[in-house]
Amino acid sequence: RANSANRSEVKVTIPEGYNIDQIFDLLEENGVVDSVDKLRNTAANHDYKFSFLADIPLGDYRRLEGYLMPDTYEFYTPHDPILALNKMLAYFDSQVTDAMREEVAASDYSLREVLTIASLIERETTGEDRVEISSVIHNRLENPNAGTQGYLQIDATLVYINGGKEPTAADREIDSPYNTYKYKGLPPGPIANPGMESIVAAMNPANSKNFYYALGDDNIHHFFKTYDQLQKFIASQERYKAS
């Protein structure tokens, strides 16, 4: 065992909605590891014995995307990468209660799909509208012949594949299974690490018939049942007028 006398501890706060790359960069910046590569290698290849990871193949570090629960953690500097990641996974495991797992099991979605929906909510929310965004996502998924024809059309998925930039119309043509403009249904996995509020919202959407939403000049999302209503709203807002 390493002598703990020459190690200091550091508190690291992982914000809700950070993706795995952002989390690994944060841990490196705070001296938890001396290289992001060590974390990526561990995430890809260490076979953590949590039930929620059992069906996810090894080999790609993004297998842990969605399961690194946002919170404030205490780490040693340096920290064993296996134990550092285990700390976050164990916290996730403790937060997702048996009752929640039973609720998921009784639903039409797997825990991984719930986390994927939660990650979309987390990256799209203004903070107050999680259950409303959840409702739009569920409506799009569960009514493939209505509204958006089964396409989720979530800009946050474009940001996930374009390297974190403001999405453009050209990004909608990127051929990636995470591109929800090009491929119907959910992306293959979470696009970020959601907090508990978004996980609960993913399981308990608002009861609405909304298929669309847009951010208004008031920085609040406005929700619509039809594409026509959406277009009228967009036409009325300054932020969408070409500069």
C-alpha positions in Angstrom: 0.0 0.0 0.0 1.3 3.4 -0.9 2.2 5.6 2.0 -0.7 7.9 2.4 1.4 10.5 4.3 2.8 11.9 1.0 -0.6 12.1 -0.6 -3.0 15.0 -0.2 -6.7 14.9 -0.8 -8.6 17.0 -3.2 -12.4 17.7 -3.5 -13.7 17.6 -7.0 -17.2 18.6 -8.0 -18.5 17.0 -11.1 -21.3 19.0 -12.6 -24.5 17.4 -13.9 -24.4 16.8 -17.6 -20.6 16.6 -18.0 -19.6 13.9 -20.5 -16.9 11.4 -19.7 -14.2 13.4 -21.5 -15.0 16.5 -19.5 -14.9 14.5 -16.2 -11.6 12.9 -17.1 -10.1 16.3 -18.0 -11.4 17.6 -14.6 -9.7 14.7 -12.7 -6.4 15.3 -14.5 -6.5 19.1 -13.9 -7.1 18.4 -10.1 -4.1 15.9 -9.9 -6.3 12.9 -9.3 -4.5 11.2 -12.2 -1.4 12.3 -14.2 -3.0 11.4 -17.5 -6.4 11.1 -19.0 -5.1 8.0 -20.9 -4.9 6.0 -17.6 -8.6 6.8 -16.9 -9.6 5.9 -20.5 -7.7 2.7 -20.4 -9.2 1.7 -17.0 -12.8 2.7 -18.1 -12.4 0.7 -21.3 -10.8 -2.5 -19.9 -11.4 -2.9 -16.2 -14.3 -5.3 -15.6 -16.2 -3.6 -12.8 -18.6 -6.0 -11.1 -21.7 -3.8 -11.0 -24.9 -5.4 -12.4 -25.7 -2.3 -14.5 -22.5 -2.8 -16.5 -22.8 -6.5 -17.0 -24.1 -6.4 -20.5 -21.9 -3.6 -21.8 -18.8 -5.0 -23.7 -15.3 -4.0 -22.7 -13.0 -2.1 -25.0 -14.4 1.4 -25.3 -14.0 3.9 -22.4 -17.3 5.4 -23.3 -18.9 2.2 -21.8 -19.0 4.1 -18.5 -20.7 7.2 -20.0 -23.9 7.9 -18.0 -22.8 6.0 -14.9 -20.3 8.5 -13.4 -22.8 10.1 -11.0 -22.3 13.9 -10.6 -21.4 14.9 -7.1 -18.6 16.3 -5.0 -16.0 13.6 -4.4 -12.8 13.4 -2.3 -9.9 11.9 -4.1 -6.3 11.4 -3.2 -3.6 13.0 -5.4 -2.7 10.8 -7.1 -5.5 8.2 -6.9 -5.6 4.7 -8.3 -7.6 5.1 -11.5 -9.5 1.9 -10.8 -10.6 3.1 -7.4 -11.3 6.7 -8.6 -13.8 5.4 -11.2 -15.1 2.8 -8.7 -16.0 5.6 -6.3 -18.3 7.3 -8.8 -19.8 4.0 -10.0 -20.5 2.9 -6.4 -22.2 6.2 -5.7 -24.4 5.7 -8.8 -25.2 2.2 -7.6 -26.2 3.5 -4.1 -28.4 6.3 -5.6 -30.4 4.1 -8.0 -32.6 2.4 -5.4 -34.1 -1.0 -5.6 -37.5 0.7 -5.9 -36.3 2.6 -9.0 -34.8 -0.5 -10.5 -38.2 -2.3 -10.1 -39.9 0.7 -11.7 -37.5 0.5 -14.6 -38.0 -3.3 -14.9 -41.7 -2.8 -15.1 -41.4 -0.1 -17.8 -40.8 -0.4 -21.5 -37.2 0.8 -21.1 -34.0 -0.7 -19.8 -31.9 1.2 -17.1 -29.4 2.1 -19.9 -32.2 3.5 -22.0 -33.6 5.5 -19.0 -30.1 6.9 -18.5 -29.8 7.7 -22.1 -33.1 9.7 -22.0 -31.9 11.3 -18.7 -28.6 12.4 -20.4 -30.6 14.0 -23.2 -32.8 15.8 -20.7 -29.7 16.9 -18.7 -28.0 18.4 -21.7 -31.2 20.2 -22.9 -32.8 21.4 -19.7 -32.7 25.0 -18.5 -33.1 23.5 -15.0 -36.8 23.9 -14.5 -38.3 22.0 -17.4 -36.9 18.4 -17.1 -40.3 16.6 -17.0 -41.6 18.7 -19.9 -38.5 17.8 -22.0 -38.9 14.2 -20.9 -42.5 14.3 -22.2 -41.3 15.5 -25.6 -38.7 12.7 -25.8 -41.2 10.0 -24.8 -43.8 11.3 -27.2 -41.3 11.2 -30.1 -40.1 7.7 -29.2 -43.6 6.2 -28.5 -45.4 7.8 -31.5 -43.1 7.0 -34.4 -45.8 7.9 -37.0 -46.5 11.4 -35.5 -44.6 14.6 -34.9 -41.0 14.0 -35.8 -41.6 10.5 -37.3 -39.6 8.7 -34.6 -36.6 11.0 -34.9 -35.6 12.6 -31.6 -33.8 15.5 -33.3 -31.9 16.5 -30.2 -29.2 19.1 -30.8 -27.2 17.9 -27.8 -26.5 14.6 -29.6 -24.8 16.7 -32.4 -22.7 18.4 -29.8 -21.6 15.0 -28.5 -20.3 13.9 -31.9 -18.9 17.3 -33.2 -16.5 17.8 -30.3 -18.6 20.1 -28.2 -19.2 22.9 -30.7 -22.5 24.8 -31.3 -24.3 22.5 -33.7 -24.8 23.5 -37.4 -27.1 22.3 -40.1 -24.1 20.5 -41.6 -23.7 18.5 -38.3 -27.1 16.9 -39.0 -25.4 15.0 -41.9 -22.7 13.4 -39.7 -23.0 9.7 -40.0 -23.0 8.6 -36.4 -25.5 6.4 -34.5 -25.6 9.2 -32.0 -27.0 11.6 -34.7 -30.7 11.7 -33.7 -31.5 13.7 -36.9 -30.2 10.8 -39.0 -31.2 7.8 -37.0 -34.5 7.1 -35.4 -35.0 6.3 -31.7 -32.5 6.6 -28.9 -28.7 6.9 -29.5 -26.7 3.8 -28.5 -26.0 5.1 -25.0 -25.9 8.1 -22.8 -24.3 11.3 -24.1 -23.5 12.7 -20.6 -23.7 11.8 -16.9 -27.1 12.9 -15.6 -27.9 13.8 -12.1 -30.7 12.2 -10.1 -33.3 14.8 -11.0 -33.0 14.1 -14.7 -33.0 10.3 -14.1 -36.3 10.7 -12.2 -37.7 12.9 -14.9 -36.7 10.3 -17.6 -38.9 7.8 -15.7 -41.7 10.2 -14.9 -42.4 12.5 -17.9 -45.1 15.2 -17.7 -48.4 14.2 -19.3 -48.4 16.2 -22.5 -49.0 15.9 -26.2 -46.0 18.1 -27.0 -43.6 17.1 -29.8 -41.6 20.3 -30.1 -39.8 22.9 -28.0 -37.7 25.9 -28.6 -35.8 28.4 -26.4 -37.5 31.8 -26.4 -35.9 35.3 -26.1 -36.8 34.9 -22.4 -34.3 32.0 -22.1 -37.2 29.6 -21.3 -38.2 26.6 -23.3 -41.7 26.9 -24.9 -43.4 23.6 -25.8 -45.7 22.9 -28.8 -47.9 20.1 -30.1 -47.4 20.9 -33.8 -44.6 21.9 -36.1 -46.7 24.9 -37.3 -47.0 26.2 -33.7 -43.2 25.8 -33.3 -42.5 27.7 -36.6 -44.8 30.5 -35.7 -43.1 30.9 -32.3 -39.6 30.8 -33.9 -40.7 33.5 -36.4 -41.8 35.7 -33.4 -38.5 35.5 -31.6 -35.5 37.8 -32.1 -32.9 35.1 -31.3 -33.8 33.2 -34.5 -33.7 36.1 -36.9 -30.7 36.0 -39.1 -28.2 38.7 -38.0 
